[in-house]
Amino acid sequence: MDVATMPQPPYARAPEGMRDEQRMADGQLLVRRRWALPEASRAVLLVHGLGEHCGRYRHVAAWFNARGYDVMSYDQRGHGLSPGPRGALAREDDLLADLAAVYADYAASAPALPLLLGHSMGGVVAARAVLDGRVTPSALVLSSPAFRSHEAPWLQSLAAGLSRTLPNLPLRTGLAVDHLSHDASVVAAYRSDPLCSARITPRMADFIFRAGPSCLADASRLAVPTLLLAAGADRLVDAAGSREFASAAWATRQLTARHFDTLYHELFNEAEPARSQVMKQLGDWLARLPG
């Protein structure tokens, strides 16, 4: 099959967005993308997952643009176009501090207080930042958040030990890439994407392994309207974590949970008609938000 006629992933033909950079307090540069909408009345900041980059959310940005949202995203440190070792952190809370800095800078120019949307590892970063009070968004969306891992307890303990002795030892993520989506074009595009990385370090792995359960422990403190989208057939994160979070946050009356029993990890990249069904759930929830 000719390359030009091969099936393309959902984001392939969506606008690239305007790129710029933001320097963090420690000197780290993060590459950002903004899909500005001059007439926007709302705003959203997107936070990507482990091993990927914000360019894979171009179609999500276009979807939000079509509904009146200004959109920004960024490549987390150790990812995408942001410079530095892949999957590495200088300090254990770098991803949280980065999100707080990017969100504050974006909020200063956005047309309204931004909604925060995080996927997978980005979902844990977003949830932890909100629960810690580092960020107070207008609302929160969590897509397949990595609250629980499929990794064995011994491996999680090993990551904790190595994070103290060899914190930036390059390791392979071992992500089940074949189960990102039922859409084969998404899997193929991920495998061939030079900005997607299969590298992680013990410090970053330990952050994910600890931050997820800590979010579950603090879920009863949730204080912003939140939509949780969970993939029941997820092979990359343990969907039981989303069920635990929903149960723990129920009493706050802030959480709406939507579970898709047969879908894979990347809900926004799933095969049709499932992807449209996910987006409809998101759209219906957004329409009910005040303002």
ChimeraX commands (.cxc) that place a marker at each C-alpha (Angstrom):
marker #1 position 0.00,0.00,0.00 radius 0.5
marker #1 position 1.29,3.46,-0.91 radius 0.5
marker #1 position 2.21,5.58,2.15 radius 0.5
marker #1 position -0.13,8.34,0.99 radius 0.5
marker #1 position -3.10,5.95,0.99 radius 0.5
marker #1 position -2.33,4.19,4.28 radius 0.5
marker #1 position -4.87,4.71,7.07 radius 0.5
marker #1 position -3.90,7.63,9.28 radius 0.5
marker #1 position -4.38,8.07,13.04 radius 0.5
marker #1 position -7.04,10.57,14.18 radius 0.5
marker #1 position -4.54,13.37,14.82 radius 0.5
marker #1 position -2.66,13.10,11.50 radius 0.5
marker #1 position -4.51,15.82,9.63 radius 0.5
marker #1 position -5.38,18.14,12.51 radius 0.5
marker #1 position -3.63,21.54,12.83 radius 0.5
marker #1 position -0.16,21.44,14.37 radius 0.5
marker #1 position -0.67,24.44,16.65 radius 0.5
marker #1 position 1.82,27.24,17.25 radius 0.5
marker #1 position 4.98,26.17,19.07 radius 0.5
marker #1 position 6.90,28.12,21.66 radius 0.5
marker #1 position 8.98,27.40,24.77 radius 0.5
marker #1 position 8.71,28.05,28.47 radius 0.5
marker #1 position 11.69,27.90,30.81 radius 0.5
marker #1 position 11.16,26.31,34.19 radius 0.5
marker #1 position 12.73,27.61,37.42 radius 0.5
marker #1 position 15.59,25.09,37.16 radius 0.5
marker #1 position 16.41,26.11,33.58 radius 0.5
marker #1 position 14.60,23.22,31.85 radius 0.5
marker #1 position 12.91,24.25,28.61 radius 0.5
marker #1 position 9.50,22.83,27.80 radius 0.5
marker #1 position 8.11,22.97,24.27 radius 0.5
marker #1 position 4.48,24.08,24.16 radius 0.5
marker #1 position 1.79,24.10,21.49 radius 0.5
marker #1 position -1.13,26.49,21.44 radius 0.5
marker #1 position -4.21,26.24,19.30 radius 0.5
marker #1 position -5.36,29.82,19.86 radius 0.5
marker #1 position -8.96,30.77,19.15 radius 0.5
marker #1 position -9.47,34.55,19.08 radius 0.5
marker #1 position -13.20,34.35,19.85 radius 0.5
marker #1 position -12.79,31.69,22.56 radius 0.5
marker #1 position -14.75,32.00,25.79 radius 0.5
marker #1 position -13.17,28.97,27.50 radius 0.5
marker #1 position -9.74,27.35,27.68 radius 0.5
marker #1 position -8.17,23.95,28.29 radius 0.5
marker #1 position -4.65,22.70,29.06 radius 0.5
marker #1 position -3.86,19.14,27.88 radius 0.5
marker #1 position -1.27,16.94,29.63 radius 0.5
marker #1 position 0.01,13.90,27.71 radius 0.5
marker #1 position 1.05,10.49,28.98 radius 0.5
marker #1 position 4.28,8.52,29.39 radius 0.5
marker #1 position 6.49,8.12,26.33 radius 0.5
marker #1 position 4.41,10.30,24.01 radius 0.5
marker #1 position 4.07,14.02,23.26 radius 0.5
marker #1 position 1.47,16.74,22.87 radius 0.5
marker #1 position 1.45,16.56,19.07 radius 0.5
marker #1 position -0.63,13.38,19.39 radius 0.5
marker #1 position -3.50,15.51,20.76 radius 0.5
marker #1 position -3.95,17.73,17.72 radius 0.5
marker #1 position -7.38,16.26,16.97 radius 0.5
marker #1 position -8.45,16.72,20.59 radius 0.5
marker #1 position -7.36,20.36,20.37 radius 0.5
marker #1 position -9.35,20.77,17.15 radius 0.5
marker #1 position -12.41,19.22,18.84 radius 0.5
marker #1 position -12.13,21.73,21.69 radius 0.5
marker #1 position -11.54,24.62,19.26 radius 0.5
marker #1 position -14.78,23.70,17.49 radius 0.5
marker #1 position -16.58,24.12,20.83 radius 0.5
marker #1 position -15.17,27.55,21.61 radius 0.5
marker #1 position -12.08,26.59,23.62 radius 0.5
marker #1 position -8.61,28.07,23.36 radius 0.5
marker #1 position -6.17,25.14,23.79 radius 0.5
marker #1 position -2.63,24.68,25.04 radius 0.5
marker #1 position -0.47,21.62,25.64 radius 0.5
marker #1 position 3.21,20.94,26.25 radius 0.5
marker #1 position 5.81,18.21,26.04 radius 0.5
marker #1 position 6.59,17.16,29.61 radius 0.5
marker #1 position 10.27,17.05,30.52 radius 0.5
marker #1 position 11.94,13.95,29.18 radius 0.5
marker #1 position 9.37,13.77,26.38 radius 0.5
marker #1 position 8.76,14.87,22.80 radius 0.5
marker #1 position 10.54,18.02,21.68 radius 0.5
marker #1 position 11.44,19.17,25.18 radius 0.5
marker #1 position 15.23,18.74,25.55 radius 0.5
marker #1 position 16.98,16.45,28.00 radius 0.5
marker #1 position 17.36,12.72,28.72 radius 0.5
marker #1 position 14.29,10.66,27.88 radius 0.5
marker #1 position 12.04,9.74,30.79 radius 0.5
marker #1 position 14.30,11.44,33.33 radius 0.5
marker #1 position 13.63,13.78,36.26 radius 0.5
marker #1 position 16.03,15.96,38.24 radius 0.5
marker #1 position 13.70,15.92,41.27 radius 0.5
marker #1 position 10.81,13.66,42.14 radius 0.5
marker #1 position 8.20,16.44,41.90 radius 0.5
marker #1 position 9.44,17.97,38.62 radius 0.5
marker #1 position 6.34,17.01,36.64 radius 0.5
marker #1 position 4.06,18.60,39.24 radius 0.5
marker #1 position 6.11,21.79,39.41 radius 0.5
marker #1 position 6.21,21.95,35.61 radius 0.5
marker #1 position 2.44,21.63,35.32 radius 0.5
marker #1 position 1.89,24.34,37.92 radius 0.5
marker #1 position 4.24,26.70,36.05 radius 0.5
marker #1 position 2.75,26.02,32.61 radius 0.5
marker #1 position -0.80,26.30,33.92 radius 0.5
marker #1 position -0.11,29.63,35.67 radius 0.5
marker #1 position 1.53,31.09,32.58 radius 0.5
marker #1 position -1.29,29.94,30.32 radius 0.5
marker #1 position -4.02,31.11,32.70 radius 0.5
marker #1 position -2.53,34.62,32.60 radius 0.5
marker #1 position -3.33,34.94,28.88 radius 0.5
marker #1 position -6.25,32.52,28.45 radius 0.5
marker #1 position -9.78,33.86,27.89 radius 0.5
marker #1 position -11.00,32.08,31.06 radius 0.5
marker #1 position -9.64,29.93,33.86 radius 0.5
marker #1 position -8.52,26.80,31.99 radius 0.5
marker #1 position -9.98,23.34,32.29 radius 0.5
marker #1 position -7.25,20.73,32.92 radius 0.5
marker #1 position -7.21,17.43,31.00 radius 0.5
marker #1 position -4.66,14.71,31.72 radius 0.5
marker #1 position -4.19,11.32,30.08 radius 0.5
marker #1 position -2.55,8.27,31.71 radius 0.5
marker #1 position 0.61,9.50,33.45 radius 0.5
marker #1 position -0.62,12.99,32.62 radius 0.5
marker #1 position -3.84,12.11,34.44 radius 0.5
marker #1 position -1.89,11.29,37.59 radius 0.5
marker #1 position 0.18,14.47,37.25 radius 0.5
marker #1 position -3.01,16.53,36.81 radius 0.5
marker #1 position -4.88,14.83,39.66 radius 0.5
marker #1 position -1.95,15.06,42.09 radius 0.5
marker #1 position -1.38,18.74,41.24 radius 0.5
marker #1 position -5.06,19.52,41.86 radius 0.5
marker #1 position -5.25,17.50,45.09 radius 0.5
marker #1 position -2.09,19.24,46.34 radius 0.5
marker #1 position -3.50,22.67,45.53 radius 0.5
marker #1 position -0.69,23.43,43.07 radius 0.5
marker #1 position -3.32,24.04,40.39 radius 0.5
marker #1 position -6.98,25.01,40.80 radius 0.5
marker #1 position -8.59,24.59,37.38 radius 0.5
marker #1 position -12.17,25.37,36.45 radius 0.5
marker #1 position -12.69,21.62,36.01 radius 0.5
marker #1 position -10.67,18.43,35.58 radius 0.5
marker #1 position -10.84,15.60,33.02 radius 0.5
marker #1 position -8.92,12.37,33.62 radius 0.5
marker #1 position -8.49,9.91,30.74 radius 0.5
marker #1 position -7.24,6.41,31.67 radius 0.5
marker #1 position -5.30,7.81,34.65 radius 0.5
marker #1 position -2.43,5.67,35.92 radius 0.5
marker #1 position -3.75,5.32,39.47 radius 0.5
marker #1 position -2.84,1.62,39.58 radius 0.5
marker #1 position -0.16,-0.27,37.66 radius 0.5
marker #1 position -0.12,-3.77,36.23 radius 0.5
marker #1 position 3.54,-4.04,37.28 radius 0.5
marker #1 position 4.39,-6.55,40.00 radius 0.5
marker #1 position 4.97,-5.23,43.54 radius 0.5
marker #1 position 8.60,-6.41,43.45 radius 0.5
marker #1 position 9.24,-4.32,40.36 radius 0.5
marker #1 position 7.69,-1.27,41.98 radius 0.5
marker #1 position 9.91,-1.83,45.04 radius 0.5
marker #1 position 12.94,-2.17,42.76 radius 0.5
marker #1 position 12.09,1.17,41.13 radius 0.5
marker #1 position 11.89,2.77,44.58 radius 0.5
marker #1 position 15.32,1.43,45.50 radius 0.5
marker #1 position 16.95,2.38,42.20 radius 0.5
marker #1 position 15.42,5.88,42.42 radius 0.5
marker #1 position 17.74,6.45,45.38 radius 0.5
marker #1 position 20.88,4.82,43.98 radius 0.5
marker #1 position 20.63,5.07,40.17 radius 0.5
marker #1 position 17.76,7.55,39.68 radius 0.5
marker #1 position 18.38,8.27,35.99 radius 0.5
marker #1 position 19.40,4.82,34.79 radius 0.5
marker #1 position 17.81,4.48,31.33 radius 0.5
marker #1 position 15.36,1.58,31.20 radius 0.5
marker #1 position 12.68,0.42,28.78 radius 0.5
marker #1 position 9.07,1.22,29.62 radius 0.5
marker #1 position 7.73,-2.09,28.32 radius 0.5
marker #1 position 4.44,-0.44,27.40 radius 0.5
marker #1 position 1.91,-2.73,25.69 radius 0.5
marker #1 position 1.88,-0.57,22.56 radius 0.5
marker #1 position -0.21,-3.08,20.59 radius 0.5
marker #1 position -3.05,-2.35,23.02 radius 0.5
marker #1 position -3.03,1.44,22.83 radius 0.5
marker #1 position -6.10,1.35,20.58 radius 0.5
marker #1 position -8.22,-0.95,18.45 radius 0.5
marker #1 position -7.30,1.38,15.56 radius 0.5
marker #1 position -4.27,-0.23,13.89 radius 0.5
marker #1 position -3.22,3.10,12.37 radius 0.5
marker #1 position -2.75,4.54,15.87 radius 0.5
marker #1 position -0.45,1.68,16.88 radius 0.5
marker #1 position 1.55,1.90,13.64 radius 0.5
marker #1 position 1.91,5.67,13.91 radius 0.5
marker #1 position 3.07,5.42,17.52 radius 0.5
marker #1 position 5.71,2.83,16.62 radius 0.5
marker #1 position 7.09,4.98,13.79 radius 0.5
marker #1 position 6.93,8.30,15.64 radius 0.5
marker #1 position 10.46,9.53,16.45 radius 0.5
marker #1 position 9.07,11.70,19.24 radius 0.5
marker #1 position 7.60,8.71,21.08 radius 0.5
marker #1 position 10.09,7.09,23.45 radius 0.5
marker #1 position 10.31,3.69,25.09 radius 0.5
marker #1 position 12.65,5.00,27.81 radius 0.5
marker #1 position 11.99,5.62,31.49 radius 0.5
marker #1 position 14.21,6.05,34.55 radius 0.5
marker #1 position 13.74,4.69,38.08 radius 0.5
marker #1 position 12.97,8.15,39.45 radius 0.5
marker #1 position 10.14,8.71,36.98 radius 0.5
marker #1 position 8.81,5.18,37.40 radius 0.5
marker #1 position 8.84,5.57,41.18 radius 0.5
marker #1 position 6.99,8.87,40.88 radius 0.5
marker #1 position 4.22,7.20,38.87 radius 0.5
marker #1 position 4.02,4.17,41.16 radius 0.5
marker #1 position 3.70,6.41,44.25 radius 0.5
marker #1 position 1.63,9.27,42.88 radius 0.5
marker #1 position -1.19,7.02,41.65 radius 0.5
marker #1 position -1.96,5.36,45.01 radius 0.5
marker #1 position -1.52,8.71,46.79 radius 0.5
marker #1 position -4.27,10.14,44.57 radius 0.5
marker #1 position -6.51,7.24,45.59 radius 0.5
marker #1 position -5.80,7.95,49.26 radius 0.5
marker #1 position -6.68,11.63,48.81 radius 0.5
marker #1 position -9.63,11.27,46.41 radius 0.5
marker #1 position -12.10,12.28,49.13 radius 0.5
marker #1 position -10.50,15.76,49.01 radius 0.5
marker #1 position -11.49,16.35,45.39 radius 0.5
marker #1 position -12.83,19.91,45.20 radius 0.5
marker #1 position -13.30,20.67,41.49 radius 0.5
marker #1 position -15.82,19.25,38.98 radius 0.5
marker #1 position -14.15,16.17,37.51 radius 0.5
marker #1 position -14.90,13.76,34.67 radius 0.5
marker #1 position -13.18,10.37,34.85 radius 0.5
marker #1 position -13.01,8.39,31.59 radius 0.5
marker #1 position -11.82,4.81,32.14 radius 0.5
marker #1 position -10.99,2.05,29.65 radius 0.5
marker #1 position -12.15,-1.34,30.91 radius 0.5
marker #1 position -9.84,-3.38,28.64 radius 0.5
marker #1 position -6.76,-1.29,29.48 radius 0.5
marker #1 position -3.49,-3.25,29.25 radius 0.5
marker #1 position -1.25,-0.24,30.07 radius 0.5
marker #1 position -2.74,0.81,33.41 radius 0.5
marker #1 position -4.92,-1.12,35.83 radius 0.5
marker #1 position -8.50,0.12,35.39 radius 0.5
marker #1 position -9.20,-0.96,38.99 radius 0.5
marker #1 position -7.48,2.26,40.01 radius 0.5
marker #1 position -10.14,4.33,38.27 radius 0.5
marker #1 position -12.88,2.36,39.98 radius 0.5
marker #1 position -11.20,2.91,43.36 radius 0.5
marker #1 position -10.86,6.63,42.70 radius 0.5
marker #1 position -14.51,6.91,41.68 radius 0.5
marker #1 position -15.61,5.09,44.82 radius 0.5
marker #1 position -13.41,7.20,47.10 radius 0.5
marker #1 position -14.44,10.51,45.47 radius 0.5
marker #1 position -18.16,9.71,45.32 radius 0.5
marker #1 position -19.03,11.58,48.53 radius 0.5
marker #1 position -17.51,14.81,47.21 radius 0.5
marker #1 position -20.28,15.09,44.58 radius 0.5
marker #1 position -17.62,16.49,42.25 radius 0.5
marker #1 position -16.97,13.37,40.20 radius 0.5
marker #1 position -18.69,11.97,37.12 radius 0.5
marker #1 position -17.30,8.62,36.01 radius 0.5
marker #1 position -17.73,6.97,32.62 radius 0.5
marker #1 position -16.42,3.43,32.12 radius 0.5
marker #1 position -15.98,1.90,28.66 radius 0.5
marker #1 position -15.70,-1.82,29.32 radius 0.5
marker #1 position -14.31,-3.02,25.97 radius 0.5
marker #1 position -12.06,-0.09,25.04 radius 0.5
marker #1 position -8.28,0.16,25.14 radius 0.5
marker #1 position -6.06,2.73,26.84 radius 0.5
marker #1 position -6.13,5.68,24.42 radius 0.5
marker #1 position -9.81,6.56,24.52 radius 0.5
marker #1 position -9.33,9.68,22.36 radius 0.5
marker #1 position -7.60,7.53,19.74 radius 0.5
marker #1 position -9.92,4.53,19.76 radius 0.5
marker #1 position -11.41,3.05,16.61 radius 0.5
marker #1 position -14.76,4.40,15.48 radius 0.5
marker #1 position -17.53,4.44,16.50 radius 0.5
marker #1 position -16.07,4.14,20.01 radius 0.5
marker #1 position -14.01,7.34,19.73 radius 0.5
marker #1 position -17.07,9.40,18.86 radius 0.5
marker #1 position -18.95,7.85,21.77 radius 0.5
marker #1 position -16.16,8.87,24.15 radius 0.5
marker #1 position -16.11,12.40,22.76 radius 0.5
marker #1 position -19.90,12.62,23.10 radius 0.5
marker #1 position -19.64,11.75,26.78 radius 0.5
marker #1 position -17.00,14.45,27.17 radius 0.5
marker #1 position -19.10,16.98,25.25 radius 0.5
marker #1 position -22.24,16.24,27.25 radius 0.5
marker #1 position -20.35,16.71,30.52 radius 0.5
marker #1 position -18.74,19.95,29.39 radius 0.5
marker #1 position -22.15,21.30,28.42 radius 0.5
marker #1 position -23.34,20.83,31.99 radius 0.5
marker #1 position -20.50,22.84,33.52 radius 0.5
marker #1 position -21.50,26.26,34.91 radius 0.5
marker #1 position -20.58,29.32,32.87 radius 0.5
marker link #1:1,2 radius 0.2
marker link #1:2,3 radius 0.2
marker link #1:3,4 radius 0.2
marker link #1:4,5 radius 0.2
marker link #1:5,6 radius 0.2
marker link #1:6,7 radius 0.2
marker link #1:7,8 radius 0.2
marker link #1:8,9 radius 0.2
marker link #1:9,10 radius 0.2
marker link #1:10,11 radius 0.2
marker link #1:11,12 radius 0.2
marker link #1:12,13 radius 0.2
marker link #1:13,14 radius 0.2
marker link #1:14,15 radius 0.2
marker link #1:15,16 radius 0.2
marker link #1:16,17 radius 0.2
marker link #1:17,18 radius 0.2
marker link #1:18,19 radius 0.2
marker link #1:19,20 radius 0.2
marker link #1:20,21 radius 0.2
marker link #1:21,22 radius 0.2
marker link #1:22,23 radius 0.2
marker link #1:23,24 radius 0.2
marker link #1:24,25 radius 0.2
marker link #1:25,26 radius 0.2
marker link #1:26,27 radius 0.2
marker link #1:27,28 radius 0.2
marker link #1:28,29 radius 0.2
marker link #1:29,30 radius 0.2
marker link #1:30,31 radius 0.2
marker link #1:31,32 radius 0.2
marker link #1:32,33 radius 0.2
marker link #1:33,34 radius 0.2
marker link #1:34,35 radius 0.2
marker link #1:35,36 radius 0.2
marker link #1:36,37 radius 0.2
marker link #1:37,38 radius 0.2
marker link #1:38,39 radius 0.2
marker link #1:39,40 radius 0.2
marker link #1:40,41 radius 0.2
marker link #1:41,42 radius 0.2
marker link #1:42,43 radius 0.2
marker link #1:43,44 radius 0.2
marker link #1:44,45 radius 0.2
marker link #1:45,46 radius 0.2
marker link #1:46,47 radius 0.2
marker link #1:47,48 radius 0.2
marker link #1:48,49 radius 0.2
marker link #1:49,50 radius 0.2
marker link #1:50,51 radius 0.2
marker link #1:51,52 radius 0.2
marker link #1:52,53 radius 0.2
marker link #1:53,54 radius 0.2
marker link #1:54,55 radius 0.2
marker link #1:55,56 radius 0.2
marker link #1:56,57 radius 0.2
marker link #1:57,58 radius 0.2
marker link #1:58,59 radius 0.2
marker link #1:59,60 radius 0.2
marker link #1:60,61 radius 0.2
marker link #1:61,62 radius 0.2
marker link #1:62,63 radius 0.2
marker link #1:63,64 radius 0.2
marker link #1:64,65 radius 0.2
marker link #1:65,66 radius 0.2
marker link #1:66,67 radius 0.2
marker link #1:67,68 radius 0.2
marker link #1:68,69 radius 0.2
marker link #1:69,70 radius 0.2
marker link #1:70,71 radius 0.2
marker link #1:71,72 radius 0.2
marker link #1:72,73 radius 0.2
marker link #1:73,74 radius 0.2
marker link #1:74,75 radius 0.2
marker link #1:75,76 radius 0.2
marker link #1:76,77 radius 0.2
marker link #1:77,78 radius 0.2
marker link #1:78,79 radius 0.2
marker link #1:79,80 radius 0.2
marker link #1:80,81 radius 0.2
marker link #1:81,82 radius 0.2
marker link #1:82,83 radius 0.2
marker link #1:83,84 radius 0.2
marker link #1:84,85 radius 0.2
marker link #1:85,86 radius 0.2
marker link #1:86,87 radius 0.2
marker link #1:87,88 radius 0.2
marker link #1:88,89 radius 0.2
marker link #1:89,90 radius 0.2
marker link #1:90,91 radius 0.2
marker link #1:91,92 radius 0.2
marker link #1:92,93 radius 0.2
marker link #1:93,94 radius 0.2
marker link #1:94,95 radius 0.2
marker link #1:95,96 radius 0.2
marker link #1:96,97 radius 0.2
marker link #1:97,98 radius 0.2
marker link #1:98,99 radius 0.2
marker link #1:99,100 radius 0.2
marker link #1:100,101 radius 0.2
marker link #1:101,102 radius 0.2
marker link #1:102,103 radius 0.2
marker link #1:103,104 radius 0.2
marker link #1:104,105 radius 0.2
marker link #1:105,106 radius 0.2
marker link #1:106,107 radius 0.2
marker link #1:107,108 radius 0.2
marker link #1:108,109 radius 0.2
marker link #1:109,110 radius 0.2
marker link #1:110,111 radius 0.2
marker link #1:111,112 radius 0.2
marker link #1:112,113 radius 0.2
marker link #1:113,114 radius 0.2
marker link #1:114,115 radius 0.2
marker link #1:115,116 radius 0.2
marker link #1:116,117 radius 0.2
marker link #1:117,118 radius 0.2
marker link #1:118,119 radius 0.2
marker link #1:119,120 radius 0.2
marker link #1:120,121 radius 0.2
marker link #1:121,122 radius 0.2
marker link #1:122,123 radius 0.2
marker link #1:123,124 radius 0.2
marker link #1:124,125 radius 0.2
marker link #1:125,126 radius 0.2
marker link #1:126,127 radius 0.2
marker link #1:127,128 radius 0.2
marker link #1:128,129 radius 0.2
marker link #1:129,130 radius 0.2
marker link #1:130,131 radius 0.2
marker link #1:131,132 radius 0.2
marker link #1:132,133 radius 0.2
marker link #1:133,134 radius 0.2
marker link #1:134,135 radius 0.2
marker link #1:135,136 radius 0.2
marker link #1:136,137 radius 0.2
marker link #1:137,138 radius 0.2
marker link #1:138,139 radius 0.2
marker link #1:139,140 radius 0.2
marker link #1:140,141 radius 0.2
marker link #1:141,142 radius 0.2
marker link #1:142,143 radius 0.2
marker link #1:143,144 radius 0.2
marker link #1:144,145 radius 0.2
marker link #1:145,146 radius 0.2
marker link #1:146,147 radius 0.2
marker link #1:147,148 radius 0.2
marker link #1:148,149 radius 0.2
marker link #1:149,150 radius 0.2
marker link #1:150,151 radius 0.2
marker link #1:151,152 radius 0.2
marker link #1:152,153 radius 0.2
marker link #1:153,154 radius 0.2
marker link #1:154,155 radius 0.2
marker link #1:155,156 radius 0.2
marker link #1:156,157 radius 0.2
marker link #1:157,158 radius 0.2
marker link #1:158,159 radius 0.2
marker link #1:159,160 radius 0.2
marker link #1:160,161 radius 0.2
marker link #1:161,162 radius 0.2
marker link #1:162,163 radius 0.2
marker link #1:163,164 radius 0.2
marker link #1:164,165 radius 0.2
marker link #1:165,166 radius 0.2
marker link #1:166,167 radius 0.2
marker link #1:167,168 radius 0.2
marker link #1:168,169 radius 0.2
marker link #1:169,170 radius 0.2
marker link #1:170,171 radius 0.2
marker link #1:171,172 radius 0.2
marker link #1:172,173 radius 0.2
marker link #1:173,174 radius 0.2
marker link #1:174,175 radius 0.2
marker link #1:175,176 radius 0.2
marker link #1:176,177 radius 0.2
marker link #1:177,178 radius 0.2
marker link #1:178,179 radius 0.2
marker link #1:179,180 radius 0.2
marker link #1:180,181 radius 0.2
marker link #1:181,182 radius 0.2
marker link #1:182,183 radius 0.2
marker link #1:183,184 radius 0.2
marker link #1:184,185 radius 0.2
marker link #1:185,186 radius 0.2
marker link #1:186,187 radius 0.2
marker link #1:187,188 radius 0.2
marker link #1:188,189 radius 0.2
marker link #1:189,190 radius 0.2
marker link #1:190,191 radius 0.2
marker link #1:191,192 radius 0.2
marker link #1:192,193 radius 0.2
marker link #1:193,194 radius 0.2
marker link #1:194,195 radius 0.2
marker link #1:195,196 radius 0.2
marker link #1:196,197 radius 0.2
marker link #1:197,198 radius 0.2
marker link #1:198,199 radius 0.2
marker link #1:199,200 radius 0.2
marker link #1:200,201 radius 0.2
marker link #1:201,202 radius 0.2
marker link #1:202,203 radius 0.2
marker link #1:203,204 radius 0.2
marker link #1:204,205 radius 0.2
marker link #1:205,206 radius 0.2
marker link #1:206,207 radius 0.2
marker link #1:207,208 radius 0.2
marker link #1:208,209 radius 0.2
marker link #1:209,210 radius 0.2
marker link #1:210,211 radius 0.2
marker link #1:211,212 radius 0.2
marker link #1:212,213 radius 0.2
marker link #1:213,214 radius 0.2
marker link #1:214,215 radius 0.2
marker link #1:215,216 radius 0.2
marker link #1:216,217 radius 0.2
marker link #1:217,218 radius 0.2
marker link #1:218,219 radius 0.2
marker link #1:219,220 radius 0.2
marker link #1:220,221 radius 0.2
marker link #1:221,222 radius 0.2
marker link #1:222,223 radius 0.2
marker link #1:223,224 radius 0.2
marker link #1:224,225 radius 0.2
marker link #1:225,226 radius 0.2
marker link #1:226,227 radius 0.2
marker link #1:227,228 radius 0.2
marker link #1:228,229 radius 0.2
marker link #1:229,230 radius 0.2
marker link #1:230,231 radius 0.2
marker link #1:231,232 radius 0.2
marker link #1:232,233 radius 0.2
marker link #1:233,234 radius 0.2
marker link #1:234,235 radius 0.2
marker link #1:235,236 radius 0.2
marker link #1:236,237 radius 0.2
marker link #1:237,238 radius 0.2
marker link #1:238,239 radius 0.2
marker link #1:239,240 radius 0.2
marker link #1:240,241 radius 0.2
marker link #1:241,242 radius 0.2
marker link #1:242,243 radius 0.2
marker link #1:243,244 radius 0.2
marker link #1:244,245 radius 0.2
marker link #1:245,246 radius 0.2
marker link #1:246,247 radius 0.2
marker link #1:247,248 radius 0.2
marker link #1:248,249 radius 0.2
marker link #1:249,250 radius 0.2
marker link #1:250,251 radius 0.2
marker link #1:251,252 radius 0.2
marker link #1:252,253 radius 0.2
marker link #1:253,254 radius 0.2
marker link #1:254,255 radius 0.2
marker link #1:255,256 radius 0.2
marker link #1:256,257 radius 0.2
marker link #1:257,258 radius 0.2
marker link #1:258,259 radius 0.2
marker link #1:259,260 radius 0.2
marker link #1:260,261 radius 0.2
marker link #1:261,262 radius 0.2
marker link #1:262,263 radius 0.2
marker link #1:263,264 radius 0.2
marker link #1:264,265 radius 0.2
marker link #1:265,266 radius 0.2
marker link #1:266,267 radius 0.2
marker link #1:267,268 radius 0.2
marker link #1:268,269 radius 0.2
marker link #1:269,270 radius 0.2
marker link #1:270,271 radius 0.2
marker link #1:271,272 radius 0.2
marker link #1:272,273 radius 0.2
marker link #1:273,274 radius 0.2
marker link #1:274,275 radius 0.2
marker link #1:275,276 radius 0.2
marker link #1:276,277 radius 0.2
marker link #1:277,278 radius 0.2
marker link #1:278,279 radius 0.2
marker link #1:279,280 radius 0.2
marker link #1:280,281 radius 0.2
marker link #1:281,282 radius 0.2
marker link #1:282,283 radius 0.2
marker link #1:283,284 radius 0.2
marker link #1:284,285 radius 0.2
marker link #1:285,286 radius 0.2
marker link #1:286,287 radius 0.2
marker link #1:287,288 radius 0.2
marker link #1:288,289 radius 0.2
marker link #1:289,290 radius 0.2
marker link #1:290,291 radius 0.2
view
